[in-house]
Amino acid sequence: AKDWEKSIASAEAWINVAHIRLTTRRLARYCFNS
């Protein structure tokens, strides 16, 4: 069960990383166009 929790935690971490990248890219594009 511990490995399962660890894999879920890493998956959530990857989702967070992808979301942060998307947000920063969108912010950068917004600032660049302004």
CORCORZI-V395774 format. One record per pair of residues at least 24 apart in sequence whose ideal C-beta (glycine too) atoms are under 8 Angstrom apart, sorted by the first residue. I is the first residue (numbers start at 0). GAP is how many residues later the second one is. Records with the same first field share a line. If there is no record, write none. Layout:
I->GAP / GAP
This chain:
none
